[in-house]
């Protein structure tokens, strides 16, 4: 995926994006009537679009609190020392 900011700031403003992907159908899906008649087991996808990103300043407090809360929860569950 690629993103380009039109407004000059990736964290706040207007931008455009492009994405592409590939999947290979396996087993039963590969032999479906649609793939067999008009398609292929190799599936390519793509997207282009515009996006708007809001200023993250109102969420800055949440981003500082959440990691601490997650660390505490994992610690209580025995997932972190």
PDB file of N, CA, C and O in Angstrom:
ATOM      1  N   UNK A   1       0.846  -1.156   0.000  1.00  0.00           N
ATOM      2  CA  UNK A   1       0.000   0.000   0.000  1.00  0.00           C
ATOM      3  C   UNK A   1       0.895   1.223   0.000  1.00  0.00           C
ATOM      4  O   UNK A   1       1.912   1.258   0.692  1.00  0.00           O
ATOM      5  N   UNK A   2       0.523   2.204  -0.760  1.00  0.00           N
ATOM      6  CA  UNK A   2       1.248   3.464  -0.828  1.00  0.00           C
ATOM      7  C   UNK A   2       0.277   4.601  -0.539  1.00  0.00           C
ATOM      8  O   UNK A   2      -0.871   4.583  -0.981  1.00  0.00           O
ATOM      9  N   UNK A   3       0.756   5.588   0.209  1.00  0.00           N
ATOM     10  CA  UNK A   3      -0.062   6.748   0.563  1.00  0.00           C
ATOM     11  C   UNK A   3       0.725   8.003   0.232  1.00  0.00           C
ATOM     12  O   UNK A   3       1.927   8.074   0.486  1.00  0.00           O
ATOM     13  N   UNK A   4       0.048   8.991  -0.333  1.00  0.00           N
ATOM     14  CA  UNK A   4       0.675  10.278  -0.618  1.00  0.00           C
ATOM     15  C   UNK A   4      -0.217  11.380  -0.073  1.00  0.00           C
ATOM     16  O   UNK A   4      -1.414  11.420  -0.358  1.00  0.00           O
ATOM     17  N   UNK A   5       0.370  12.275   0.713  1.00  0.00           N
ATOM     18  CA  UNK A   5      -0.386  13.374   1.293  1.00  0.00           C
ATOM     19  C   UNK A   5      -0.500  14.526   0.302  1.00  0.00           C
ATOM     20  O   UNK A   5       0.510  15.025  -0.193  1.00  0.00           O
ATOM     21  N   UNK A   6      -1.713  14.941   0.017  1.00  0.00           N
ATOM     22  CA  UNK A   6      -1.945  16.099  -0.843  1.00  0.00           C
ATOM     23  C   UNK A   6      -1.736  17.380  -0.042  1.00  0.00           C
ATOM     24  O   UNK A   6      -1.248  18.378  -0.571  1.00  0.00           O
ATOM     25  N   UNK A   7      -2.109  17.345   1.236  1.00  0.00           N
ATOM     26  CA  UNK A   7      -2.023  18.537   2.080  1.00  0.00           C
ATOM     27  C   UNK A   7      -0.626  18.743   2.664  1.00  0.00           C
ATOM     28  O   UNK A   7      -0.360  19.789   3.256  1.00  0.00           O
ATOM     29  N   UNK A   8       0.275  17.763   2.509  1.00  0.00           N
ATOM     30  CA  UNK A   8       1.634  17.910   3.023  1.00  0.00           C
ATOM     31  C   UNK A   8       1.844  17.341   4.410  1.00  0.00           C
ATOM     32  O   UNK A   8       2.956  17.413   4.931  1.00  0.00           O
ATOM     33  N   UNK A   9       0.811  16.774   5.031  1.00  0.00           N
ATOM     34  CA  UNK A   9       0.930  16.226   6.377  1.00  0.00           C
ATOM     35  C   UNK A   9       0.183  14.898   6.416  1.00  0.00           C
ATOM     36  O   UNK A   9      -1.041  14.870   6.288  1.00  0.00           O
ATOM     37  N   UNK A  10       0.911  13.797   6.593  1.00  0.00           N
ATOM     38  CA  UNK A  10       0.266  12.478   6.607  1.00  0.00           C
ATOM     39  C   UNK A  10      -0.635  12.262   7.820  1.00  0.00           C
ATOM     40  O   UNK A  10      -1.523  11.411   7.781  1.00  0.00           O
ATOM     41  N   UNK A  11      -0.418  13.026   8.907  1.00  0.00           N
ATOM     42  CA  UNK A  11      -1.201  12.825  10.123  1.00  0.00           C
ATOM     43  C   UNK A  11      -2.485  13.643  10.161  1.00  0.00           C
ATOM     44  O   UNK A  11      -3.338  13.405  11.016  1.00  0.00           O
ATOM     45  N   UNK A  12      -2.638  14.600   9.253  1.00  0.00           N
ATOM     46  CA  UNK A  12      -3.833  15.439   9.271  1.00  0.00           C
ATOM     47  C   UNK A  12      -4.035  16.041   7.892  1.00  0.00           C
ATOM     48  O   UNK A  12      -3.250  16.888   7.465  1.00  0.00           O
ATOM     49  N   UNK A  13      -5.072  15.617   7.195  1.00  0.00           N
ATOM     50  CA  UNK A  13      -5.375  16.213   5.908  1.00  0.00           C
ATOM     51  C   UNK A  13      -5.757  15.200   4.853  1.00  0.00           C
ATOM     52  O   UNK A  13      -6.050  14.042   5.150  1.00  0.00           O
ATOM     53  N   UNK A  14      -5.746  15.659   3.620  1.00  0.00           N
ATOM     54  CA  UNK A  14      -6.201  14.892   2.478  1.00  0.00           C
ATOM     55  C   UNK A  14      -5.049  14.128   1.835  1.00  0.00           C
ATOM     56  O   UNK A  14      -3.930  14.632   1.745  1.00  0.00           O
ATOM     57  N   UNK A  15      -5.331  12.917   1.395  1.00  0.00           N
ATOM     58  CA  UNK A  15      -4.311  12.111   0.737  1.00  0.00           C
ATOM     59  C   UNK A  15      -4.923  11.157  -0.265  1.00  0.00           C
ATOM     60  O   UNK A  15      -6.143  11.012  -0.344  1.00  0.00           O
ATOM     61  N   UNK A  16      -4.068  10.515  -1.023  1.00  0.00           N
ATOM     62  CA  UNK A  16      -4.489   9.479  -1.966  1.00  0.00           C
ATOM     63  C   UNK A  16      -3.739   8.201  -1.617  1.00  0.00           C
ATOM     64  O   UNK A  16      -2.646   8.252  -1.053  1.00  0.00           O
ATOM     65  N   UNK A  17      -4.324   7.061  -1.952  1.00  0.00           N
ATOM     66  CA  UNK A  17      -3.670   5.794  -1.660  1.00  0.00           C
ATOM     67  C   UNK A  17      -3.868   4.821  -2.811  1.00  0.00           C
ATOM     68  O   UNK A  17      -4.791   4.947  -3.615  1.00  0.00           O
ATOM     69  N   UNK A  18      -2.974   3.855  -2.859  1.00  0.00           N
ATOM     70  CA  UNK A  18      -3.079   2.760  -3.821  1.00  0.00           C
ATOM     71  C   UNK A  18      -2.658   1.483  -3.105  1.00  0.00           C
ATOM     72  O   UNK A  18      -1.723   1.486  -2.305  1.00  0.00           O
ATOM     73  N   UNK A  19      -3.352   0.404  -3.398  1.00  0.00           N
ATOM     74  CA  UNK A  19      -3.036  -0.882  -2.788  1.00  0.00           C
ATOM     75  C   UNK A  19      -3.198  -1.977  -3.833  1.00  0.00           C
ATOM     76  O   UNK A  19      -3.988  -1.847  -4.768  1.00  0.00           O
ATOM     77  N   UNK A  20      -2.451  -3.041  -3.667  1.00  0.00           N
ATOM     78  CA  UNK A  20      -2.603  -4.195  -4.556  1.00  0.00           C
ATOM     79  C   UNK A  20      -2.412  -5.456  -3.743  1.00  0.00           C
ATOM     80  O   UNK A  20      -1.797  -5.439  -2.676  1.00  0.00           O
ATOM     81  N   UNK A  21      -2.947  -6.553  -4.260  1.00  0.00           N
ATOM     82  CA  UNK A  21      -2.844  -7.810  -3.544  1.00  0.00           C
ATOM     83  C   UNK A  21      -2.915  -8.999  -4.481  1.00  0.00           C
ATOM     84  O   UNK A  21      -3.321  -8.882  -5.637  1.00  0.00           O
ATOM     85  N   UNK A  22      -2.513 -10.139  -3.960  1.00  0.00           N
ATOM     86  CA  UNK A  22      -2.524 -11.382  -4.732  1.00  0.00           C
ATOM     87  C   UNK A  22      -2.931 -12.513  -3.814  1.00  0.00           C
ATOM     88  O   UNK A  22      -2.471 -12.593  -2.675  1.00  0.00           O
ATOM     89  N   UNK A  23      -3.784 -13.377  -4.300  1.00  0.00           N
ATOM     90  CA  UNK A  23      -4.160 -14.596  -3.591  1.00  0.00           C
ATOM     91  C   UNK A  23      -4.255 -15.725  -4.600  1.00  0.00           C
ATOM     92  O   UNK A  23      -4.596 -15.507  -5.763  1.00  0.00           O
ATOM     93  N   UNK A  24      -3.953 -16.922  -4.151  1.00  0.00           N
ATOM     94  CA  UNK A  24      -4.120 -18.100  -5.000  1.00  0.00           C
ATOM     95  C   UNK A  24      -5.199 -18.964  -4.371  1.00  0.00           C
ATOM     96  O   UNK A  24      -5.107 -19.340  -3.202  1.00  0.00           O
ATOM     97  N   UNK A  25      -6.222 -19.276  -5.158  1.00  0.00           N
ATOM     98  CA  UNK A  25      -7.296 -20.135  -4.667  1.00  0.00           C
ATOM     99  C   UNK A  25      -6.778 -21.554  -4.506  1.00  0.00           C
ATOM    100  O   UNK A  25      -6.000 -22.039  -5.327  1.00  0.00           O
ATOM    101  N   UNK A  26      -7.209 -22.204  -3.460  1.00  0.00           N
ATOM    102  CA  UNK A  26      -6.751 -23.557  -3.162  1.00  0.00           C
ATOM    103  C   UNK A  26      -7.903 -24.554  -3.227  1.00  0.00           C
ATOM    104  O   UNK A  26      -9.066 -24.196  -3.042  1.00  0.00           O
ATOM    105  N   UNK A  27      -7.567 -25.776  -3.486  1.00  0.00           N
ATOM    106  CA  UNK A  27      -8.460 -26.942  -3.414  1.00  0.00           C
ATOM    107  C   UNK A  27      -9.816 -26.710  -4.087  1.00  0.00           C
ATOM    108  O   UNK A  27      -9.883 -26.456  -5.290  1.00  0.00           O
ATOM    109  N   UNK A  28     -10.898 -26.799  -3.300  1.00  0.00           N
ATOM    110  CA  UNK A  28     -12.256 -26.752  -3.825  1.00  0.00           C
ATOM    111  C   UNK A  28     -12.544 -25.405  -4.495  1.00  0.00           C
ATOM    112  O   UNK A  28     -13.202 -25.359  -5.534  1.00  0.00           O
ATOM    113  N   UNK A  29     -12.060 -24.326  -3.912  1.00  0.00           N
ATOM    114  CA  UNK A  29     -12.317 -23.001  -4.482  1.00  0.00           C
ATOM    115  C   UNK A  29     -11.718 -22.866  -5.875  1.00  0.00           C
ATOM    116  O   UNK A  29     -12.310 -22.223  -6.742  1.00  0.00           O
ATOM    117  N   UNK A  30     -10.567 -23.457  -6.096  1.00  0.00           N
ATOM    118  CA  UNK A  30      -9.899 -23.360  -7.391  1.00  0.00           C
ATOM    119  C   UNK A  30     -10.719 -24.039  -8.483  1.00  0.00           C
ATOM    120  O   UNK A  30     -10.661 -23.638  -9.646  1.00  0.00           O
ATOM    121  N   UNK A  31     -11.479 -25.060  -8.114  1.00  0.00           N
ATOM    122  CA  UNK A  31     -12.259 -25.824  -9.090  1.00  0.00           C
ATOM    123  C   UNK A  31     -13.719 -25.389  -9.169  1.00  0.00           C
ATOM    124  O   UNK A  31     -14.541 -26.096  -9.752  1.00  0.00           O
ATOM    125  N   UNK A  32     -14.053 -24.238  -8.590  1.00  0.00           N
ATOM    126  CA  UNK A  32     -15.432 -23.760  -8.651  1.00  0.00           C
ATOM    127  C   UNK A  32     -15.788 -23.399 -10.091  1.00  0.00           C
ATOM    128  O   UNK A  32     -14.893 -23.106 -10.884  1.00  0.00           O
ATOM    129  N   UNK A  33     -17.072 -23.413 -10.449  1.00  0.00           N
ATOM    130  CA  UNK A  33     -17.477 -23.098 -11.826  1.00  0.00           C
ATOM    131  C   UNK A  33     -17.043 -21.699 -12.280  1.00  0.00           C
ATOM    132  O   UNK A  33     -16.678 -21.512 -13.441  1.00  0.00           O
ATOM    133  N   UNK A  34     -17.081 -20.730 -11.384  1.00  0.00           N
ATOM    134  CA  UNK A  34     -16.695 -19.367 -11.769  1.00  0.00           C
ATOM    135  C   UNK A  34     -15.213 -19.306 -12.111  1.00  0.00           C
ATOM    136  O   UNK A  34     -14.841 -18.769 -13.154  1.00  0.00           O
ATOM    137  N   UNK A  35     -14.373 -19.844 -11.252  1.00  0.00           N
ATOM    138  CA  UNK A  35     -12.929 -19.818 -11.517  1.00  0.00           C
ATOM    139  C   UNK A  35     -12.582 -20.678 -12.732  1.00  0.00           C
ATOM    140  O   UNK A  35     -11.692 -20.332 -13.507  1.00  0.00           O
ATOM    141  N   UNK A  36     -13.275 -21.782 -12.893  1.00  0.00           N
ATOM    142  CA  UNK A  36     -12.977 -22.675 -14.016  1.00  0.00           C
ATOM    143  C   UNK A  36     -13.421 -22.087 -15.352  1.00  0.00           C
ATOM    144  O   UNK A  36     -12.727 -22.256 -16.355  1.00  0.00           O
ATOM    145  N   UNK A  37     -14.572 -21.393 -15.386  1.00  0.00           N
ATOM    146  CA  UNK A  37     -15.118 -20.884 -16.645  1.00  0.00           C
ATOM    147  C   UNK A  37     -14.522 -19.545 -17.069  1.00  0.00           C
ATOM    148  O   UNK A  37     -14.096 -19.393 -18.214  1.00  0.00           O
ATOM    149  N   UNK A  38     -14.488 -18.583 -16.165  1.00  0.00           N
ATOM    150  CA  UNK A  38     -14.092 -17.232 -16.565  1.00  0.00           C
ATOM    151  C   UNK A  38     -12.924 -16.665 -15.769  1.00  0.00           C
ATOM    152  O   UNK A  38     -12.504 -15.532 -16.004  1.00  0.00           O
ATOM    153  N   UNK A  39     -12.402 -17.437 -14.837  1.00  0.00           N
ATOM    154  CA  UNK A  39     -11.362 -16.895 -13.975  1.00  0.00           C
ATOM    155  C   UNK A  39     -10.105 -17.732 -13.965  1.00  0.00           C
ATOM    156  O   UNK A  39      -9.782 -18.438 -14.920  1.00  0.00           O
ATOM    157  N   UNK A  40      -9.429 -17.629 -12.878  1.00  0.00           N
ATOM    158  CA  UNK A  40      -8.161 -18.315 -12.707  1.00  0.00           C
ATOM    159  C   UNK A  40      -7.963 -18.572 -11.218  1.00  0.00           C
ATOM    160  O   UNK A  40      -8.592 -17.923 -10.382  1.00  0.00           O
ATOM    161  N   UNK A  41      -7.092 -19.516 -10.890  1.00  0.00           N
ATOM    162  CA  UNK A  41      -6.757 -19.751  -9.489  1.00  0.00           C
ATOM    163  C   UNK A  41      -5.935 -18.589  -8.934  1.00  0.00           C
ATOM    164  O   UNK A  41      -5.894 -18.377  -7.722  1.00  0.00           O
ATOM    165  N   UNK A  42      -5.283 -17.839  -9.818  1.00  0.00           N
ATOM    166  CA  UNK A  42      -4.506 -16.677  -9.404  1.00  0.00           C
ATOM    167  C   UNK A  42      -5.424 -15.459  -9.376  1.00  0.00           C
ATOM    168  O   UNK A  42      -5.967 -15.067 -10.409  1.00  0.00           O
ATOM    169  N   UNK A  43      -5.598 -14.860  -8.200  1.00  0.00           N
ATOM    170  CA  UNK A  43      -6.516 -13.739  -8.031  1.00  0.00           C
ATOM    171  C   UNK A  43      -5.740 -12.473  -7.664  1.00  0.00           C
ATOM    172  O   UNK A  43      -5.097 -12.416  -6.616  1.00  0.00           O
ATOM    173  N   UNK A  44      -5.802 -11.471  -8.522  1.00  0.00           N
ATOM    174  CA  UNK A  44      -5.162 -10.190  -8.287  1.00  0.00           C
ATOM    175  C   UNK A  44      -6.234  -9.173  -7.912  1.00  0.00           C
ATOM    176  O   UNK A  44      -7.354  -9.229  -8.420  1.00  0.00           O
ATOM    177  N   UNK A  45      -5.894  -8.256  -7.033  1.00  0.00           N
ATOM    178  CA  UNK A  45      -6.824  -7.195  -6.659  1.00  0.00           C
ATOM    179  C   UNK A  45      -6.062  -5.881  -6.548  1.00  0.00           C
ATOM    180  O   UNK A  45      -4.844  -5.862  -6.371  1.00  0.00           O
ATOM    181  N   UNK A  46      -6.799  -4.797  -6.655  1.00  0.00           N
ATOM    182  CA  UNK A  46      -6.179  -3.487  -6.534  1.00  0.00           C
ATOM    183  C   UNK A  46      -7.205  -2.446  -6.149  1.00  0.00           C
ATOM    184  O   UNK A  46      -8.405  -2.632  -6.351  1.00  0.00           O
ATOM    185  N   UNK A  47      -6.722  -1.345  -5.591  1.00  0.00           N
ATOM    186  CA  UNK A  47      -7.613  -0.258  -5.192  1.00  0.00           C
ATOM    187  C   UNK A  47      -6.854   1.063  -5.247  1.00  0.00           C
ATOM    188  O   UNK A  47      -5.657   1.121  -4.968  1.00  0.00           O
ATOM    189  N   UNK A  48      -7.561   2.100  -5.607  1.00  0.00           N
ATOM    190  CA  UNK A  48      -7.038   3.454  -5.499  1.00  0.00           C
ATOM    191  C   UNK A  48      -8.137   4.299  -4.886  1.00  0.00           C
ATOM    192  O   UNK A  48      -9.321   4.017  -5.071  1.00  0.00           O
ATOM    193  N   UNK A  49      -7.752   5.327  -4.164  1.00  0.00           N
ATOM    194  CA  UNK A  49      -8.779   6.146  -3.547  1.00  0.00           C
ATOM    195  C   UNK A  49      -8.224   7.372  -2.872  1.00  0.00           C
ATOM    196  O   UNK A  49      -7.018   7.620  -2.873  1.00  0.00           O
ATOM    197  N   UNK A  50      -9.125   8.131  -2.298  1.00  0.00           N
ATOM    198  CA  UNK A  50      -8.765   9.323  -1.521  1.00  0.00           C
ATOM    199  C   UNK A  50      -9.129   9.071  -0.070  1.00  0.00           C
ATOM    200  O   UNK A  50     -10.069   8.335   0.231  1.00  0.00           O
ATOM    201  N   UNK A  51      -8.367   9.696   0.833  1.00  0.00           N
ATOM    202  CA  UNK A  51      -8.632   9.534   2.249  1.00  0.00           C
ATOM    203  C   UNK A  51      -8.421  10.852   2.967  1.00  0.00           C
ATOM    204  O   UNK A  51      -7.702  11.729   2.488  1.00  0.00           O
ATOM    205  N   UNK A  52      -9.055  10.979   4.120  1.00  0.00           N
ATOM    206  CA  UNK A  52      -8.868  12.155   4.959  1.00  0.00           C
ATOM    207  C   UNK A  52      -8.518  11.684   6.355  1.00  0.00           C
ATOM    208  O   UNK A  52      -9.219  10.854   6.933  1.00  0.00           O
ATOM    209  N   UNK A  53      -7.441  12.209   6.890  1.00  0.00           N
ATOM    210  CA  UNK A  53      -6.991  11.851   8.229  1.00  0.00           C
ATOM    211  C   UNK A  53      -7.250  13.023   9.159  1.00  0.00           C
ATOM    212  O   UNK A  53      -6.872  14.154   8.854  1.00  0.00           O
ATOM    213  N   UNK A  54      -7.895  12.759  10.298  1.00  0.00           N
ATOM    214  CA  UNK A  54      -8.170  13.797  11.278  1.00  0.00           C
ATOM    215  C   UNK A  54      -6.961  13.984  12.175  1.00  0.00           C
ATOM    216  O   UNK A  54      -6.157  13.070  12.352  1.00  0.00           O
ATOM    217  N   UNK A  55      -6.842  15.163  12.734  1.00  0.00           N
ATOM    218  CA  UNK A  55      -5.769  15.459  13.681  1.00  0.00           C
ATOM    219  C   UNK A  55      -5.899  14.518  14.871  1.00  0.00           C
ATOM    220  O   UNK A  55      -6.987  14.347  15.421  1.00  0.00           O
ATOM    221  N   UNK A  56      -4.787  13.911  15.265  1.00  0.00           N
ATOM    222  CA  UNK A  56      -4.840  12.936  16.352  1.00  0.00           C
ATOM    223  C   UNK A  56      -4.691  13.551  17.732  1.00  0.00           C
ATOM    224  O   UNK A  56      -4.713  12.812  18.717  1.00  0.00           O
ATOM    225  N   UNK A  57      -4.541  14.868  17.858  1.00  0.00           N
ATOM    226  CA  UNK A  57      -4.330  15.505  19.154  1.00  0.00           C
ATOM    227  C   UNK A  57      -5.392  15.132  20.196  1.00  0.00           C
ATOM    228  O   UNK A  57      -5.024  14.871  21.341  1.00  0.00           O
ATOM    229  N   UNK A  58      -6.691  15.093  19.862  1.00  0.00           N
ATOM    230  CA  UNK A  58      -7.670  14.709  20.880  1.00  0.00           C
ATOM    231  C   UNK A  58      -7.487  13.279  21.386  1.00  0.00           C
ATOM    232  O   UNK A  58      -7.935  12.959  22.487  1.00  0.00           O
ATOM    233  N   UNK A  59      -6.847  12.427  20.616  1.00  0.00           N
ATOM    234  CA  UNK A  59      -6.661  11.036  21.013  1.00  0.00           C
ATOM    235  C   UNK A  59      -5.308  10.774  21.658  1.00  0.00           C
ATOM    236  O   UNK A  59      -5.018   9.637  22.028  1.00  0.00           O
ATOM    237  N   UNK A  60      -4.470  11.804  21.803  1.00  0.00           N
ATOM    238  CA  UNK A  60      -3.122  11.605  22.334  1.00  0.00           C
ATOM    239  C   UNK A  60      -3.158  11.009  23.734  1.00  0.00           C
ATOM    240  O   UNK A  60      -2.328  10.158  24.058  1.00  0.00           O
ATOM    241  N   UNK A  61      -4.100  11.436  24.571  1.00  0.00           N
ATOM    242  CA  UNK A  61      -4.193  10.887  25.923  1.00  0.00           C
ATOM    243  C   UNK A  61      -4.528   9.408  25.919  1.00  0.00           C
ATOM    244  O   UNK A  61      -4.016   8.656  26.748  1.00  0.00           O
ATOM    245  N   UNK A  62      -5.383   8.978  24.995  1.00  0.00           N
ATOM    246  CA  UNK A  62      -5.752   7.569  24.899  1.00  0.00           C
ATOM    247  C   UNK A  62      -4.549   6.731  24.494  1.00  0.00           C
ATOM    248  O   UNK A  62      -4.345   5.638  25.024  1.00  0.00           O
ATOM    249  N   UNK A  63      -3.747   7.240  23.552  1.00  0.00           N
ATOM    250  CA  UNK A  63      -2.605   6.460  23.076  1.00  0.00           C
ATOM    251  C   UNK A  63      -1.548   6.294  24.153  1.00  0.00           C
ATOM    252  O   UNK A  63      -0.776   5.337  24.108  1.00  0.00           O
ATOM    253  N   UNK A  64      -1.492   7.211  25.132  1.00  0.00           N
ATOM    254  CA  UNK A  64      -0.540   7.038  26.237  1.00  0.00           C
ATOM    255  C   UNK A  64      -1.085   6.079  27.287  1.00  0.00           C
ATOM    256  O   UNK A  64      -0.320   5.336  27.900  1.00  0.00           O
ATOM    257  N   UNK A  65      -2.391   6.086  27.500  1.00  0.00           N
ATOM    258  CA  UNK A  65      -3.000   5.263  28.544  1.00  0.00           C
ATOM    259  C   UNK A  65      -3.152   3.811  28.095  1.00  0.00           C
ATOM    260  O   UNK A  65      -2.915   2.893  28.880  1.00  0.00           O
ATOM    261  N   UNK A  66      -3.542   3.597  26.852  1.00  0.00           N
ATOM    262  CA  UNK A  66      -3.821   2.253  26.377  1.00  0.00           C
ATOM    263  C   UNK A  66      -2.637   1.302  26.501  1.00  0.00           C
ATOM    264  O   UNK A  66      -2.824   0.193  27.000  1.00  0.00           O
ATOM    265  N   UNK A  67      -1.421   1.672  26.073  1.00  0.00           N
ATOM    266  CA  UNK A  67      -0.312   0.727  26.220  1.00  0.00           C
ATOM    267  C   UNK A  67      -0.065   0.341  27.673  1.00  0.00           C
ATOM    268  O   UNK A  67       0.229  -0.821  27.952  1.00  0.00           O
ATOM    269  N   UNK A  68      -0.179   1.296  28.616  1.00  0.00           N
ATOM    270  CA  UNK A  68       0.010   0.976  30.029  1.00  0.00           C
ATOM    271  C   UNK A  68      -1.067   0.007  30.511  1.00  0.00           C
ATOM    272  O   UNK A  68      -0.771  -0.949  31.229  1.00  0.00           O
ATOM    273  N   UNK A  69      -2.304   0.252  30.120  1.00  0.00           N
ATOM    274  CA  UNK A  69      -3.400  -0.626  30.523  1.00  0.00           C
ATOM    275  C   UNK A  69      -3.208  -2.022  29.933  1.00  0.00           C
ATOM    276  O   UNK A  69      -3.456  -3.022  30.606  1.00  0.00           O
ATOM    277  N   UNK A  70      -2.771  -2.090  28.689  1.00  0.00           N
ATOM    278  CA  UNK A  70      -2.533  -3.383  28.053  1.00  0.00           C
ATOM    279  C   UNK A  70      -1.396  -4.125  28.746  1.00  0.00           C
ATOM    280  O   UNK A  70      -1.484  -5.330  28.983  1.00  0.00           O
ATOM    281  N   UNK A  71      -0.326  -3.399  29.069  1.00  0.00           N
ATOM    282  CA  UNK A  71       0.804  -4.007  29.767  1.00  0.00           C
ATOM    283  C   UNK A  71       0.369  -4.530  31.141  1.00  0.00           C
ATOM    284  O   UNK A  71       0.770  -5.621  31.546  1.00  0.00           O
ATOM    285  N   UNK A  72      -0.447  -3.755  31.853  1.00  0.00           N
ATOM    286  CA  UNK A  72      -0.928  -4.194  33.177  1.00  0.00           C
ATOM    287  C   UNK A  72      -1.818  -5.435  33.055  1.00  0.00           C
ATOM    288  O   UNK A  72      -1.713  -6.353  33.869  1.00  0.00           O
ATOM    289  N   UNK A  73      -2.688  -5.469  32.049  1.00  0.00           N
ATOM    290  CA  UNK A  73      -3.571  -6.614  31.864  1.00  0.00           C
ATOM    291  C   UNK A  73      -2.776  -7.860  31.527  1.00  0.00           C
ATOM    292  O   UNK A  73      -3.072  -8.939  32.040  1.00  0.00           O
ATOM    293  N   UNK A  74      -1.768  -7.729  30.671  1.00  0.00           N
ATOM    294  CA  UNK A  74      -0.928  -8.877  30.343  1.00  0.00           C
ATOM    295  C   UNK A  74      -0.125  -9.341  31.530  1.00  0.00           C
ATOM    296  O   UNK A  74       0.085 -10.540  31.715  1.00  0.00           O
ATOM    297  N   UNK A  75       0.322  -8.408  32.332  1.00  0.00           N
ATOM    298  CA  UNK A  75       1.080  -8.738  33.536  1.00  0.00           C
ATOM    299  C   UNK A  75       0.221  -9.534  34.518  1.00  0.00           C
ATOM    300  O   UNK A  75       0.676 -10.522  35.094  1.00  0.00           O
ATOM    301  N   UNK A  76      -1.023  -9.094  34.701  1.00  0.00           N
ATOM    302  CA  UNK A  76      -1.931  -9.807  35.609  1.00  0.00           C
ATOM    303  C   UNK A  76      -2.265 -11.199  35.077  1.00  0.00           C
ATOM    304  O   UNK A  76      -2.478 -12.129  35.855  1.00  0.00           O
ATOM    305  N   UNK A  77      -2.311 -11.341  33.746  1.00  0.00           N
ATOM    306  CA  UNK A  77      -2.635 -12.634  33.143  1.00  0.00           C
ATOM    307  C   UNK A  77      -1.415 -13.552  33.054  1.00  0.00           C
ATOM    308  O   UNK A  77      -1.524 -14.700  32.623  1.00  0.00           O
ATOM    309  N   UNK A  78      -0.255 -13.039  33.464  1.00  0.00           N
ATOM    310  CA  UNK A  78       0.959 -13.838  33.421  1.00  0.00           C
ATOM    311  C   UNK A  78       1.656 -13.817  32.067  1.00  0.00           C
ATOM    312  O   UNK A  78       2.551 -14.624  31.818  1.00  0.00           O
ATOM    313  N   UNK A  79       1.252 -12.896  31.189  1.00  0.00           N
ATOM    314  CA  UNK A  79       1.847 -12.817  29.865  1.00  0.00           C
ATOM    315  C   UNK A  79       3.088 -11.972  29.777  1.00  0.00           C
ATOM    316  O   UNK A  79       3.826 -12.049  28.795  1.00  0.00           O
ATOM    317  N   UNK A  80       3.336 -11.147  30.811  1.00  0.00           N
ATOM    318  CA  UNK A  80       4.536 -10.291  30.834  1.00  0.00           C
ATOM    319  C   UNK A  80       5.132 -10.336  32.223  1.00  0.00           C
ATOM    320  O   UNK A  80       4.402 -10.447  33.208  1.00  0.00           O
ATOM    321  N   UNK A  81       6.449 -10.251  32.318  1.00  0.00           N
ATOM    322  CA  UNK A  81       7.085 -10.233  33.650  1.00  0.00           C
ATOM    323  C   UNK A  81       6.833  -8.921  34.367  1.00  0.00           C
ATOM    324  O   UNK A  81       7.293  -8.734  35.493  1.00  0.00           O
TER     325      UNK A  81
END
